[in-house]
């Protein structure tokens, strides 16, 4: 049962990470009003 729990935790963390990267890739910095340079790995999560 412990192995299944670890797999579930890994899937949940992967989903949360992907969603967070997608939101970060599609939004601008609203504190300083500029767009910092994004790494190429983050750019692949953009939706447009």
C-alpha atoms as an extended CHARMM CRD file, in Angstrom:
* protein
*
        48  EXT
         1         1  UNK       CA              0.0000000000        0.0000000000        0.0000000000  PROA      1               0.0000000000
         2         2  UNK       CA              2.8720000000        2.3600000000        0.6860000000  PROA      2               0.0000000000
         3         3  UNK       CA              4.1370000000        2.0970000000       -2.8930000000  PROA      3               0.0000000000
         4         4  UNK       CA              0.7110000000        3.1280000000       -4.2200000000  PROA      4               0.0000000000
         5         5  UNK       CA              0.6700000000        6.0870000000       -1.8320000000  PROA      5               0.0000000000
         6         6  UNK       CA              4.0490000000        7.2500000000       -3.1280000000  PROA      6               0.0000000000
         7         7  UNK       CA              2.8160000000        7.0310000000       -6.7180000000  PROA      7               0.0000000000
         8         8  UNK       CA             -0.2960000000        9.0130000000       -5.8430000000  PROA      8               0.0000000000
         9         9  UNK       CA              1.7600000000       11.7090000000       -4.1180000000  PROA      9               0.0000000000
        10        10  UNK       CA              4.0880000000       11.8960000000       -7.1270000000  PROA      10              0.0000000000
        11        11  UNK       CA              1.1300000000       12.2980000000       -9.5150000000  PROA      11              0.0000000000
        12        12  UNK       CA             -0.4180000000       15.0220000000       -7.3820000000  PROA      12              0.0000000000
        13        13  UNK       CA              2.8580000000       16.9360000000       -7.1100000000  PROA      13              0.0000000000
        14        14  UNK       CA              3.3940000000       16.6460000000      -10.8630000000  PROA      14              0.0000000000
        15        15  UNK       CA             -0.0780000000       18.0050000000      -11.5630000000  PROA      15              0.0000000000
        16        16  UNK       CA              0.3910000000       20.9060000000       -9.1430000000  PROA      16              0.0000000000
        17        17  UNK       CA              3.7990000000       21.7290000000      -10.6050000000  PROA      17              0.0000000000
        18        18  UNK       CA              2.5120000000       21.6630000000      -14.1870000000  PROA      18              0.0000000000
        19        19  UNK       CA             -0.4200000000       23.9120000000      -13.3020000000  PROA      19              0.0000000000
        20        20  UNK       CA              1.8360000000       26.3590000000      -11.4410000000  PROA      20              0.0000000000
        21        21  UNK       CA              4.2800000000       26.5180000000      -14.3590000000  PROA      21              0.0000000000
        22        22  UNK       CA              1.4260000000       27.0540000000      -16.7930000000  PROA      22              0.0000000000
        23        23  UNK       CA              0.0500000000       29.9630000000      -14.7540000000  PROA      23              0.0000000000
        24        24  UNK       CA              3.5250000000       31.4700000000      -14.3650000000  PROA      24              0.0000000000
        25        25  UNK       CA              4.2990000000       31.1400000000      -18.0760000000  PROA      25              0.0000000000
        26        26  UNK       CA              1.0490000000       32.8660000000      -19.0830000000  PROA      26              0.0000000000
        27        27  UNK       CA              1.1850000000       35.7990000000      -16.6890000000  PROA      27              0.0000000000
        28        28  UNK       CA              3.2980000000       38.8970000000      -16.3190000000  PROA      28              0.0000000000
        29        29  UNK       CA              5.0180000000       40.1310000000      -13.1910000000  PROA      29              0.0000000000
        30        30  UNK       CA              2.4030000000       42.4440000000      -11.6710000000  PROA      30              0.0000000000
        31        31  UNK       CA              4.6130000000       43.8930000000       -8.9500000000  PROA      31              0.0000000000
        32        32  UNK       CA              7.1440000000       45.6230000000      -11.1940000000  PROA      32              0.0000000000
        33        33  UNK       CA              5.2100000000       45.6270000000      -14.5120000000  PROA      33              0.0000000000
        34        34  UNK       CA              7.8350000000       43.9860000000      -16.6410000000  PROA      34              0.0000000000
        35        35  UNK       CA              8.3250000000       40.5580000000      -18.1300000000  PROA      35              0.0000000000
        36        36  UNK       CA             11.5150000000       38.8720000000      -16.9340000000  PROA      36              0.0000000000
        37        37  UNK       CA             13.2400000000       36.4900000000      -19.3310000000  PROA      37              0.0000000000
        38        38  UNK       CA             11.8330000000       32.9950000000      -19.0020000000  PROA      38              0.0000000000
        39        39  UNK       CA             13.8660000000       29.8250000000      -19.4860000000  PROA      39              0.0000000000
        40        40  UNK       CA             13.0430000000       27.7550000000      -22.5620000000  PROA      40              0.0000000000
        41        41  UNK       CA             11.7770000000       24.9150000000      -20.3530000000  PROA      41              0.0000000000
        42        42  UNK       CA              9.0640000000       27.1830000000      -18.9420000000  PROA      42              0.0000000000
        43        43  UNK       CA              8.0740000000       28.5970000000      -22.3210000000  PROA      43              0.0000000000
        44        44  UNK       CA              6.7940000000       25.1980000000      -23.4890000000  PROA      44              0.0000000000
        45        45  UNK       CA              3.9770000000       25.5080000000      -20.9240000000  PROA      45              0.0000000000
        46        46  UNK       CA              2.5490000000       28.6380000000      -22.5840000000  PROA      46              0.0000000000
        47        47  UNK       CA             -0.9480000000       28.2870000000      -23.9770000000  PROA      47              0.0000000000
        48        48  UNK       CA             -0.6430000000       30.7890000000      -26.8300000000  PROA      48              0.0000000000
